[in-house]
Amino acid sequence: MSEPAVPGRLSRQDPELTGRQRDVFAALVLLHERAARPVGSGALAREGAVPLSPASIRTALAELEELGLLERRTTVAGRMPTARGWELYVRTLVTPARLPDAWEEALDRVLLHSACDIEQLLNEASRLLSALTRQLGLALASSLDESSLTGLELAALDQQRALLVLRLGAGALRTLVLHLESPLEASELEEVEAVLRERLTGLPLRDVRERLARDPELARGSALRVVARAARRRGWTSLSTPLYRAGITHIARTPEFAAAGRLGPLLEVVESGVPLDRLMVGCVEGHAMVRVGVDEDDALLGCSLVSYALPGSVWGAVGVLGPLRMDYASVLSAVEGVGARLAERLA
């Protein structure tokens, strides 16, 4: 299963590149992003502003290919990033861009000053994301009431905030940031986690909410009460909408989906909403994250999903679906901007 990538958050599996490898890799990714074709050593020497000899560039390219970050297409000279390469690029070289002032104003006007109709707001959010990124904009609210809780984790973020991770059936995941009335030590959170796991695992999420509100066992200890109250205050809203989508023409014009038989299966997945709905809400709330080379469905293997799980009472998310070759800095900024404003409007 593809795991989210976040700028600045490294993975233990990431290779440690030399300065030369890093320079060549960054230049190749940027050239490929602009041109949508494999990049050779000659193009890097002429256009990539890499201060190395052609021989040194070729050596670095071979090393990066050996690391699994680049690949060759047999019919075309040059190399292009693999899904693993794009993941490393997102984690180590991407800094979310600042949205232009005109777009900031448009987001405020559409999302903060319109009627608070959830379906309308989600539809507008998908349209805004498509217009901002020239990719496929997505938005939905998801009811998880019938999903069974298969596991949970509770961990401290700081003295008065904790992260509650709910693991649900069919591989779904939901994370909640809990604001605690009083500070709790890590050892206290571990004890609360054990009790919650014992009392709640196996229940549908609808019953989890009910038990948090009424189970006397969850009111016996002070730490349990603090966590249970914080979870109840989240006010989980039971609401489900279709997957709103906008910008299918953008993705249809992308070179990566021009091959015969490539676009149809992708559009079928988007139309059904599965597994995009689960992947979008299954991220840490309040942060834009990237899934590169989504492997939950064969039709999505050449795609990246940038999504933002909405914090607050409505369990939903916004996102952008596009090819691996994407302007991640701008897309991350757009998804974060739309998601934050939508969450504020729905609070």
Residue pairs with C-beta under 8 A, 6 or more apart in sequence:
1 171
1 295
1 296
2 291
2 292
2 293
2 294
2 295
2 296
3 291
4 283
4 289
4 290
4 291
5 11
5 87
5 90
5 91
5 289
5 290
5 291
5 292
6 90
6 91
6 287
6 289
6 290
7 90
7 91
7 94
7 95
7 96
7 332
8 91
9 91
10 91
10 92
11 87
11 91
14 88
14 91
14 92
15 67
15 69
15 88
17 25
17 64
17 67
20 52
20 56
20 60
21 60
21 63
21 64
23 50
23 51
23 52
23 60
24 44
24 48
24 50
24 52
24 57
24 60
24 61
24 64
25 60
25 64
25 69
25 70
25 85
25 88
25 89
26 89
26 93
27 44
27 48
27 49
27 50
28 39
28 44
28 48
28 61
28 64
28 70
28 79
28 80
28 81
29 81
29 85
29 86
29 89
29 93
30 48
31 39
31 43
31 44
31 47
31 48
32 38
32 39
32 80
32 81
32 325
33 325
33 326
33 327
36 255
36 256
36 325
37 76
37 78
37 80
38 72
38 73
38 76
38 77
38 78
38 79
38 80
39 48
39 78
39 79
39 80
40 77
40 78
40 79
41 54
41 57
41 58
41 61
42 54
43 78
44 50
44 57
44 61
45 52
45 54
45 57
50 57
52 60
61 70
61 79
64 70
64 79
64 85
65 71
65 72
65 79
68 82
68 84
68 85
69 81
69 82
69 84
69 85
69 88
70 79
70 80
70 81
70 82
70 85
71 79
71 80
71 81
71 82
72 78
72 79
73 80
81 89
81 324
81 325
83 292
83 293
83 324
86 292
86 293
86 304
86 324
86 325
87 290
87 292
87 293
89 328
90 290
90 292
90 328
94 328
94 329
94 332
95 329
96 288
96 329
96 332
96 333
96 336
97 329
97 330
97 332
97 333
98 333
99 107
99 132
99 333
99 334
99 337
103 132
103 334
103 337
104 337
106 128
107 128
107 337
107 338
107 341
108 341
110 124
110 128
111 121
111 124
111 125
111 128
111 338
111 341
111 342
111 345
112 341
112 344
112 345
114 120
114 121
114 124
114 345
116 345
116 346
118 141
118 239
118 241
118 314
118 346
119 241
119 244
121 342
121 345
121 346
122 139
122 140
122 141
122 241
122 244
122 316
122 318
122 342
123 139
123 244
123 246
125 137
125 139
125 244
125 318
125 338
125 339
125 342
126 137
126 138
126 139
126 244
126 245
126 246
126 247
126 318
127 137
127 246
127 247
128 137
128 334
128 338
129 135
129 137
129 138
129 139
129 246
129 247
129 318
129 319
129 320
129 334
129 335
129 338
130 136
130 137
130 246
130 247
130 250
130 320
131 137
131 247
132 330
132 334
132 338
133 247
133 320
133 322
133 327
133 330
133 331
133 334
134 247
134 250
135 247
135 250
135 251
135 320
135 321
135 322
135 326
135 331
136 245
136 246
136 247
136 248
136 250
136 251
136 270
136 320
136 321
136 322
137 245
137 246
137 247
137 318
137 319
137 320
138 243
138 244
138 245
138 270
138 276
138 280
138 307
138 317
138 318
138 319
138 320
138 321
139 243
139 244
139 316
139 317
139 318
139 319
139 342
140 241
140 242
140 243
140 244
140 273
140 277
140 280
140 281
140 316
140 317
141 237
141 239
141 240
141 241
141 314
141 315
141 316
142 240
142 241
142 277
142 281
142 315
142 316
142 317
143 238
143 239
143 240
143 315
144 168
144 172
144 174
144 205
144 281
144 315
145 204
145 205
145 206
145 238
146 204
146 205
146 206
147 168
147 169
147 170
147 172
147 204
147 205
148 168
148 169
148 202
148 203
148 204
148 205
149 166
149 167
149 168
149 200
149 201
149 202
149 203
149 204
149 205
149 208
150 167
150 168
150 169
150 201
150 202
151 167
151 197
151 201
152 164
152 165
152 166
152 167
152 193
152 196
152 197
152 200
152 201
153 163
153 164
153 165
153 167
153 193
154 162
154 163
154 164
154 165
154 189
154 190
154 192
154 193
154 196
154 227
155 162
155 163
155 165
155 189
156 162
156 163
156 184
156 186
156 189
157 163
157 177
159 183
159 184
160 179
160 180
160 182
160 183
161 177
161 178
161 179
161 180
162 177
162 178
162 180
162 184
162 189
162 227
162 230
163 175
163 176
163 177
163 178
163 284
164 175
164 176
164 177
164 178
164 227
164 231
165 173
165 174
165 175
166 173
166 174
166 175
166 176
166 205
166 208
167 173
168 174
168 205
170 278
171 278
171 282
172 278
172 281
172 282
173 282
173 283
174 281
174 282
174 309
174 315
175 283
175 284
175 285
175 309
176 231
176 234
176 285
177 285
177 286
177 311
178 227
178 230
178 231
178 234
179 230
179 233
180 226
180 227
180 230
181 226
181 229
181 230
182 226
184 192
184 223
184 226
184 227
188 223
189 223
189 227
191 221
191 223
192 221
192 223
192 224
192 227
195 217
195 218
195 221
195 224
196 218
196 227
199 211
199 215
199 217
199 218
200 208
200 211
200 212
203 211
205 236
206 238
209 232
209 236
211 218
212 218
212 228
212 231
212 232
213 232
218 224
218 225
218 228
219 225
219 228
234 312
234 313
235 313
236 313
236 315
237 313
237 314
237 315
239 314
239 315
239 316
241 316
242 273
243 270
243 273
243 276
243 277
245 270
248 267
248 270
250 322
251 257
251 263
251 266
251 321
251 322
251 323
252 263
254 322
254 323
256 262
256 302
256 323
256 324
256 325
257 263
257 266
257 302
257 323
262 302
265 298
265 299
266 299
266 300
266 303
268 299
269 275
269 276
269 297
269 299
269 300
270 276
270 321
275 296
275 297
276 300
276 305
276 319
276 321
279 291
279 294
279 296
279 305
279 307
280 305
280 307
280 309
280 317
280 318
280 319
281 309
281 315
281 316
281 317
282 309
283 289
283 307
283 308
283 309
283 317
284 309
285 309
285 310
285 311
286 308
286 309
286 310
286 311
286 339
286 340
286 343
287 308
287 309
287 336
288 306
288 307
288 308
288 332
288 335
288 336
288 339
289 306
289 307
289 308
290 304
290 305
290 306
290 328
290 332
291 304
291 305
291 306
291 307
292 304
292 324
293 301
293 302
293 303
293 304
293 324
294 300
294 301
294 303
294 304
294 305
295 301
302 323
302 324
303 321
303 322
303 323
303 324
304 321
304 322
304 323
304 324
304 326
304 328
305 319
305 320
305 321
306 319
306 320
306 322
306 326
306 328
306 331
306 332
306 335
307 317
307 318
307 319
307 320
307 335
308 317
308 318
308 319
308 335
308 336
308 338
308 339
308 340
309 316
309 317
309 339
310 316
310 317
310 318
310 339
310 342
310 343
310 346
311 343
312 343
312 346
312 347
313 346
313 347
314 346
317 339
318 335
318 338
318 339
318 342
319 335
320 331
320 334
320 335
322 331
